[in-house]
Amino acid sequence: MLGSYRAELIKLRKRSAVWVLLGAGLVLSLIFGYVLPYVGYLTGDDNPQTNGVPRVEVLRGVLPERVLDNTIGGFPVFAGALALVLGAIVVGGEYTWGTLKTVLTQRPGRLAVLGGQFLGLFTLVAVWVLGIFVACALCSVGIAAAEGGSMAWPGVLEIVEALAGGWLVLTMWCLAGAVLAVAFRNVALPIGLGVVWILGIETLLAGVASSLLPDLEVLTDALPGANAGALVFSVTGMVAADAPPGVRDAVGGGRALATLAAYGLVFAGLAMFTTRRRDVV
C-alpha cells in the first residue's frame, strides 16, 4: 500500500485538475470570506448588503479573531462539492482511462491500490485545509494592519480543533465521491449526482423540514450535509445569524463528529467491498 500511496502522491501532484480544484476552493474562501465583506465595509451605507449592520461588526468579521469562521465556513457546501469532485476524479479516473487493469497487473492488489488512493486524498485534503488557513490568516493580518484592527487570534487548541473538523468534513465528501466513482466506474455521473445532492437536494429537504414538515427533521438531521454544517458551527462557535449557507446548529458537535466519521467509514467500506468483489471493467 505504501508504494501505491507514493505513486498516488506523484499523480496528484502532476494532475492539473487537482490544482484547479484546490485553487477554486482557495479563491472561493477568500472571495466570500474577505473580499466581499471588506468591500462592504469600505462602501459602508452605499452597500445594501450591509444595510443595518454596524461597520465595526463588518470589519470584525475579517479580522484574525474570526479567521476560523472564514477558513472552514464554506466547507459543508461549496468546498464540500469540490472535495466530492476531487474524490470522484481521483478514483474514477482510473476507470475512465482504462488504467486500473494495467496497474493491477503490476503487483499491487485491488485494496492496496484503493488504499493508496485514499491515503493520497487524505494527505491532499490536509494540505488543502492548511493552505486555506494560511491564506485566510494572511488576509486577516493585512486587513487588521490596514484598518488598525485587533490582532487577537483564537487559541491554539481552537485552531487545531477547527482545522481537524474541516479536514473531516472535506474527507467525508471526498470518500462520497470515491464510492460513487467505484459504483459507476466513471467520473461524470458521480460528479453530477454528488453535486446535485450537496447543492440542491439536501438544501431542499432542510427547507421543507423547517417550514412545512417538521417531522422530517429527524431524517434531515441525519444527512451528511447537515452534520457537516453542525460540526463547523460547533468548532468555530460562530453566531447563527452570521453563519454561511449550510452551517447551522442542527445537532450537537459530538453527534456531528460521530456521524461524519461513520459516514466516512461506510463510504470507504462500500468502496473497498465493491472494488474487491466486482470486475474492474
Phi, psi and chi 1 to 4 in degrees:
 res  aa     phi    psi   chi1   chi2   chi3   chi4
   1 MET       -  -34.5 -176.3 -179.2  -64.2      -
   2 LEU   -63.7  -37.5  -69.1  179.3      -      -
   3 GLY   -64.2  -42.2      -      -      -      -
   4 SER   -64.8  -35.8  -62.2      -      -      -
   5 TYR   -64.7  -45.6  170.7   56.3      -      -
   6 ARG   -64.0  -40.4  -71.2 -168.5  -66.1  -92.6
   7 ALA   -63.8  -38.3      -      -      -      -
   8 GLU   -65.8  -39.2 -165.2   62.8   36.0      -
   9 LEU   -61.9  -39.3  -69.6 -179.6      -      -
  10 ILE   -64.5  -44.1  -65.1  173.7      -      -
  11 LYS   -63.5  -43.1  -71.4 -166.6  -61.8 -179.2
  12 LEU   -62.7  -39.3  -69.6  174.1      -      -
  13 ARG   -66.2  -29.8 -169.8  175.5   70.8 -113.5
  14 LYS   -97.0   -5.9  -66.5 -179.9  177.5  -66.6
  15 ARG   -87.3  122.1  -69.3 -169.7   66.9  173.4
  16 SER   -66.1  -32.7   58.1      -      -      -
  17 ALA   -62.1  -35.2      -      -      -      -
  18 VAL   -63.5  -46.1  170.5      -      -      -
  19 TRP   -67.2  -33.0  -67.6  106.2      -      -
  20 VAL   -64.1  -43.8  169.7      -      -      -
  21 LEU   -65.9  -44.3  -70.8  172.6      -      -
  22 LEU   -63.5  -41.8  -60.7 -172.0      -      -
  23 GLY   -65.0  -39.1      -      -      -      -
  24 ALA   -63.6  -41.8      -      -      -      -
  25 GLY   -63.1  -40.3      -      -      -      -
  26 LEU   -66.2  -45.9  176.5   60.9      -      -
  27 VAL   -64.1  -43.6  169.6      -      -      -
  28 LEU   -61.3  -41.2  -73.2  174.5      -      -
  29 SER   -62.3  -41.5  -63.6      -      -      -
  30 LEU   -72.3  -38.9  -64.2 -179.8      -      -
  31 ILE   -65.7  -51.9  -71.4  176.7      -      -
  32 PHE   -78.3  -26.0  -70.4  106.4      -      -
  33 GLY   -86.7  -30.3      -      -      -      -
  34 TYR  -130.5  -49.2  -69.2   94.7      -      -
  35 VAL   -62.3  -55.1  175.4      -      -      -
  36 LEU   -64.5  -46.7  -64.8 -179.0      -      -
  37 PRO   -61.8  -38.5  -24.6   35.3      -      -
  38 TYR   -70.1  -38.2 -170.9   52.5      -      -
  39 VAL   -62.3  -39.6  169.6      -      -      -
  40 GLY   -62.2  -37.4      -      -      -      -
  41 TYR   -66.8  -42.5  166.8   75.8      -      -
  42 LEU   -68.5  -38.6  -66.1  177.1      -      -
  43 THR   -79.0  -22.1   55.0      -      -      -
  44 GLY    60.3 -125.3      -      -      -      -
  45 ASP   -68.0  -16.3  -63.6  -25.6      -      -
  46 ASP   -78.6   -8.3  -64.1  -28.9      -      -
  47 ASN  -103.2  114.7 -168.5  -30.9      -      -
  48 PRO   -64.8  -22.1   22.5  -32.4      -      -
  49 GLN   -69.2  -24.7  -67.0 -177.2  -16.4      -
  50 THR  -106.9   16.1   58.8      -      -      -
  51 ASN   -62.3  124.6 -174.4   26.5      -      -
  52 GLY    86.9   -6.2      -      -      -      -
  53 VAL  -100.8  124.4 -179.3      -      -      -
  54 PRO   -57.4  139.4  -22.4   32.6      -      -
  55 ARG   -60.1  -32.1  -65.4 -174.3   72.1 -139.5
  56 VAL   -65.6  -32.9   65.3      -      -      -
  57 GLU   -72.8  -35.6  -71.0  -61.5  -37.5      -
  58 VAL   -63.9  -43.1  178.5      -      -      -
  59 LEU   -65.1  -39.7  177.8   61.8      -      -
  60 ARG   -59.6  -30.6 -176.6 -176.1  176.4 -169.7
  61 GLY   -68.2  -15.0      -      -      -      -
  62 VAL  -114.8   12.4  -66.5      -      -      -
  63 LEU   -89.4  166.3  -65.7  179.7      -      -
  64 PRO   -55.6  -29.3  -29.8   36.7      -      -
  65 GLU   -65.0  -20.4   63.6 -178.5  -82.3      -
  66 ARG  -109.8   19.8  -60.2  -73.3  -67.1  -84.4
  67 VAL   -63.9  -32.6   65.5      -      -      -
  68 LEU   -69.6  -37.5  -63.6  178.8      -      -
  69 ASP   -58.6  -44.6  -62.4   11.1      -      -
  70 ASN   -76.2  -24.5  -63.1  -37.4      -      -
  71 THR   -73.4  -49.8  -61.7      -      -      -
  72 ILE  -113.1    5.6   67.0  172.8      -      -
  73 GLY   -62.6  -29.9      -      -      -      -
  74 GLY   -93.9    4.1      -      -      -      -
  75 PHE   -66.4  -39.6  -76.8   13.0      -      -
  76 PRO   -63.0  -29.7  -23.8   34.6      -      -
  77 VAL  -115.5  -73.7  179.0      -      -      -
  78 PHE   -67.9  -56.2  -56.7  112.4      -      -
  79 ALA   -65.9  -31.3      -      -      -      -
  80 GLY   -62.0  -40.2      -      -      -      -
  81 ALA   -64.0  -40.4      -      -      -      -
  82 LEU   -65.4  -38.6  -64.9  175.0      -      -
  83 ALA   -64.7  -39.2      -      -      -      -
  84 LEU   -62.7  -42.0 -173.8  143.1      -      -
  85 VAL   -61.8  -41.0  173.4      -      -      -
  86 LEU   -59.9  -47.9  177.4   63.2      -      -
  87 GLY   -61.7  -36.7      -      -      -      -
  88 ALA   -69.1  -41.7      -      -      -      -
  89 ILE   -75.3  -31.4   65.2  171.8      -      -
  90 VAL   -68.8  -45.8  167.8      -      -      -
  91 VAL   -84.8  -43.0  176.7      -      -      -
  92 GLY   -72.8  -22.4      -      -      -      -
  93 GLY   -61.3  -32.4      -      -      -      -
  94 GLU   -64.2  -34.2  -57.6  -67.7   -9.7      -
  95 TYR   -74.6  -43.0  -66.4   96.2      -      -
  96 THR   -63.1  -42.2  -57.3      -      -      -
  97 TRP   -78.7  -15.3  -61.9  -28.9      -      -
  98 GLY    72.8   24.3      -      -      -      -
  99 THR   -92.8  -12.3   53.8      -      -      -
 100 LEU   -63.7  -39.8 -176.0   58.1      -      -
 101 LYS   -61.5  -40.6  -67.7  179.9  -69.2 -177.9
 102 THR   -65.0  -41.8  -56.2      -      -      -
 103 VAL   -62.1  -42.3  171.0      -      -      -
 104 LEU   -70.2  -23.1  -66.0  177.6      -      -
 105 THR   -80.2   -8.0   60.3      -      -      -
 106 GLN   -87.7   -9.4  -59.4  -56.5  -52.3      -
 107 ARG   138.4  -51.2 -177.0 -176.0  -62.2  174.3
 108 PRO   -64.7  146.8   25.0  -34.1      -      -
 109 GLY   -78.6  174.1      -      -      -      -
 110 ARG   -62.2  -47.1  -61.3 -174.8 -179.0 -165.4
 111 LEU   -68.4  -31.6  -64.4 -173.9      -      -
 112 ALA   -65.5  -41.9      -      -      -      -
 113 VAL   -64.2  -47.4  171.8      -      -      -
 114 LEU   -65.4  -39.9 -173.9   62.5      -      -
 115 GLY   -62.4  -39.1      -      -      -      -
 116 GLY   -63.3  -37.7      -      -      -      -
 117 GLN   -65.2  -42.1  -69.5  174.8  -31.3      -
 118 PHE   -63.0  -46.0  -75.6  166.8      -      -
 119 LEU   -62.3  -38.3  -69.3  177.2      -      -
 120 GLY   -63.2  -41.6      -      -      -      -
 121 LEU   -64.6  -42.7  -75.8  172.2      -      -
 122 PHE   -60.1  -42.8  -61.3  162.6      -      -
 123 THR   -65.8  -44.0  -56.7      -      -      -
 124 LEU   -64.1  -40.3 -175.4   62.3      -      -
 125 VAL   -63.9  -40.1  169.1      -      -      -
 126 ALA   -60.9  -44.3      -      -      -      -
 127 VAL   -63.6  -39.1  173.6      -      -      -
 128 TRP   -60.7  -49.2 -167.1    7.5      -      -
 129 VAL   -62.5  -45.3  172.7      -      -      -
 130 LEU   -62.9  -39.3  -71.6  175.4      -      -
 131 GLY   -63.6  -42.6      -      -      -      -
 132 ILE   -65.2  -40.1  -67.9  176.6      -      -
 133 PHE   -62.8  -44.3  172.2   72.2      -      -
 134 VAL   -63.5  -44.0  170.3      -      -      -
 135 ALA   -63.1  -42.8      -      -      -      -
 136 CYS   -66.1  -38.3  -70.5      -      -      -
 137 ALA   -63.3  -42.5      -      -      -      -
 138 LEU   -63.7  -41.1  -67.9  175.4      -      -
 139 CYS   -63.6  -41.8  -72.6      -      -      -
 140 SER   -61.3  -46.2  -63.1      -      -      -
 141 VAL   -63.7  -42.0  170.7      -      -      -
 142 GLY   -62.2  -44.4      -      -      -      -
 143 ILE   -67.9  -42.3  -66.5  174.3      -      -
 144 ALA   -61.4  -40.3      -      -      -      -
 145 ALA   -67.4  -39.7      -      -      -      -
 146 ALA   -70.2  -34.7      -      -      -      -
 147 GLU  -103.0    1.6  -59.0  -64.5  -23.4      -
 148 GLY    67.7   32.5      -      -      -      -
 149 GLY   -85.4  176.5      -      -      -      -
 150 SER   -69.4  141.8  170.9      -      -      -
 151 MET  -102.9   20.6  -73.9  -72.3 -174.9      -
 152 ALA   -68.9  137.9      -      -      -      -
 153 TRP  -117.6  156.1  -70.9   84.2      -      -
 154 PRO   -63.4  160.5  -17.0   28.7      -      -
 155 GLY   -67.3  160.4      -      -      -      -
 156 VAL   -60.1  -43.4  174.9      -      -      -
 157 LEU   -63.4  -39.1 -177.3   58.6      -      -
 158 GLU   -63.3  -40.5  -65.7  177.0    9.1      -
 159 ILE   -64.7  -45.1  -66.7  175.4      -      -
 160 VAL   -62.4  -44.3  172.2      -      -      -
 161 GLU   -62.1  -43.7  -71.9  179.5  -11.5      -
 162 ALA   -65.7  -44.5      -      -      -      -
 163 LEU   -67.3  -37.9  -63.6 -175.6      -      -
 164 ALA   -65.1  -40.6      -      -      -      -
 165 GLY   -63.7  -42.3      -      -      -      -
 166 GLY   -63.3  -39.2      -      -      -      -
 167 TRP   -61.4  -42.4  176.5   85.0      -      -
 168 LEU   -64.6  -40.5  178.5   59.9      -      -
 169 VAL   -61.2  -50.4  169.4      -      -      -
 170 LEU   -67.7  -35.5  -66.0 -172.7      -      -
 171 THR   -64.9  -41.3  -62.5      -      -      -
 172 MET   -60.3  -43.1 -176.0  -86.7  -61.7      -
 173 TRP   -69.0  -35.4  -75.3  125.6      -      -
 174 CYS   -59.1  -45.4  -93.1      -      -      -
 175 LEU   -67.2  -32.1  -69.4  173.0      -      -
 176 ALA   -63.2  -44.3      -      -      -      -
 177 GLY   -64.1  -36.3      -      -      -      -
 178 ALA   -66.4  -44.4      -      -      -      -
 179 VAL   -68.6  -33.5   71.2      -      -      -
 180 LEU   -67.4  -38.1  -71.2  174.0      -      -
 181 ALA   -64.5  -40.3      -      -      -      -
 182 VAL   -67.0  -40.0  171.1      -      -      -
 183 ALA   -65.3  -41.2      -      -      -      -
 184 PHE  -100.7   -7.8  -64.8  108.0      -      -
 185 ARG    55.4   38.5  -70.8 -174.0  -76.5 -161.3
 186 ASN  -159.9 -170.3   61.6   56.5      -      -
 187 VAL  -111.2  -43.3  173.8      -      -      -
 188 ALA   -62.6  -50.9      -      -      -      -
 189 LEU   -63.7  -45.3 -174.3   56.8      -      -
 190 PRO   -58.5  -40.2  -26.5   35.2      -      -
 191 ILE   -64.1  -46.4  -69.5  176.4      -      -
 192 GLY   -60.5  -49.1      -      -      -      -
 193 LEU   -64.9  -43.3  -67.9  176.5      -      -
 194 GLY   -66.2  -44.9      -      -      -      -
 195 VAL   -67.2  -40.1  171.2      -      -      -
 196 VAL   -61.5  -38.7  167.7      -      -      -
 197 TRP   -64.2  -47.7  174.7  -92.7      -      -
 198 ILE   -68.1  -48.9  -65.1  176.1      -      -
 199 LEU   -85.8  -19.9  -60.1 -178.6      -      -
 200 GLY  -119.4  -61.2      -      -      -      -
 201 ILE   -66.5  -47.2  -63.9  177.3      -      -
 202 GLU   -63.3  -41.5  -81.1 -141.4   30.7      -
 203 THR   -62.8  -41.4  -57.1      -      -      -
 204 LEU   -64.9  -44.5  177.7   61.6      -      -
 205 LEU   -63.3  -40.7  -71.5  175.2      -      -
 206 ALA   -64.1  -40.4      -      -      -      -
 207 GLY   -65.9  -41.7      -      -      -      -
 208 VAL   -65.1  -41.3  170.0      -      -      -
 209 ALA   -66.6  -37.1      -      -      -      -
 210 SER   -78.1  -25.3   62.1      -      -      -
 211 SER  -111.0  -38.2   59.8      -      -      -
 212 LEU  -111.2  -42.3  -60.4  177.3      -      -
 213 LEU  -128.3   80.5  -62.1  172.4      -      -
 214 PRO   -58.2  -25.7  -22.0   33.2      -      -
 215 ASP   -64.6  -20.3  -67.7  -20.8      -      -
 216 LEU   -77.4   -6.1  -78.4  179.4      -      -
 217 GLU   -63.0  -28.9  -71.4 -173.1   -3.5      -
 218 VAL   -61.2  -38.9  176.4      -      -      -
 219 LEU   -74.1  -48.7  171.9   62.6      -      -
 220 THR   -65.0  -31.8   58.2      -      -      -
 221 ASP   -70.6  -12.9  -70.5  -12.1      -      -
 222 ALA   -96.2   -3.3      -      -      -      -
 223 LEU   -76.2  154.0  -63.3  177.7      -      -
 224 PRO   -63.0  -39.4   18.2  -30.5      -      -
 225 GLY   -64.2  -41.9      -      -      -      -
 226 ALA   -62.9  -41.1      -      -      -      -
 227 ASN   -73.3  -31.8  -75.2  -86.4      -      -
 228 ALA   -63.2  -45.3      -      -      -      -
 229 GLY   -64.7  -37.5      -      -      -      -
 230 ALA   -67.6  -37.4      -      -      -      -
 231 LEU   -67.3  -42.9 -178.2   61.1      -      -
 232 VAL   -62.0  -42.8  168.8      -      -      -
 233 PHE   -60.2  -39.0 -173.1   91.7      -      -
 234 SER   -71.8  -45.5  175.1      -      -      -
 235 VAL   -77.5  -22.2  -63.4      -      -      -
 236 THR   -92.4  -27.8   58.0      -      -      -
 237 GLY    68.7   26.2      -      -      -      -
 238 MET   -72.0  160.4   64.8  177.6   65.1      -
 239 VAL   -80.5  138.9 -179.6      -      -      -
 240 ALA   -58.0  -36.3      -      -      -      -
 241 ALA   -67.1  -26.6      -      -      -      -
 242 ASP   -99.5    1.3  -61.1  -28.7      -      -
 243 ALA   -70.9  140.1      -      -      -      -
 244 PRO   -72.6  171.6   25.7  -33.3      -      -
 245 PRO   -56.2  136.3  -25.6   34.0      -      -
 246 GLY    88.0   -9.6      -      -      -      -
 247 VAL  -104.4  115.3  178.2      -      -      -
 248 ARG  -159.0  162.6   58.6 -169.6 -179.4   91.3
 249 ASP   -89.0   60.1   56.0  -18.1      -      -
 250 ALA   -64.1  -41.6      -      -      -      -
 251 VAL  -137.8  172.0  -62.4      -      -      -
 252 GLY   -71.1  160.6      -      -      -      -
 253 GLY   -62.3  -40.1      -      -      -      -
 254 GLY   -64.0  -43.7      -      -      -      -
 255 ARG   -65.5  -40.6  173.9  179.5  167.6 -178.3
 256 ALA   -62.2  -41.8      -      -      -      -
 257 LEU   -61.5  -47.9  175.4   63.9      -      -
 258 ALA   -64.2  -39.1      -      -      -      -
 259 THR   -66.9  -44.4  -57.9      -      -      -
 260 LEU   -64.9  -40.5  -68.7 -178.8      -      -
 261 ALA   -62.2  -39.8      -      -      -      -
 262 ALA   -65.7  -42.8      -      -      -      -
 263 TYR   -60.0  -44.3  -89.5  115.8      -      -
 264 GLY   -60.4  -44.1      -      -      -      -
 265 LEU   -64.9  -40.4  -69.0  173.9      -      -
 266 VAL   -64.9  -45.9  169.5      -      -      -
 267 PHE   -60.9  -45.4  -68.1  153.4      -      -
 268 ALA   -64.4  -42.1      -      -      -      -
 269 GLY   -63.8  -42.3      -      -      -      -
 270 LEU   -64.4  -41.0  -73.9  175.2      -      -
 271 ALA   -63.6  -41.8      -      -      -      -
 272 MET   -67.4  -43.5  -65.4  171.2   67.4      -
 273 PHE   -62.3  -46.3  176.1   80.3      -      -
 274 THR   -65.4  -41.4  -54.3      -      -      -
 275 THR   -63.6  -38.2  -61.2      -      -      -
 276 ARG   -75.3  -35.9  179.3  173.1 -179.8  141.0
 277 ARG   -93.2  -19.5  -59.9  -71.7  -63.9  179.7
 278 ARG  -110.2  155.9 -167.8 -178.8   61.0 -176.4
 279 ASP   -63.8  148.5 -164.7   -7.9      -      -
 280 VAL   -84.8   -6.6  -61.5      -      -      -
 281 VAL  -112.7      -  -63.5      -      -      -
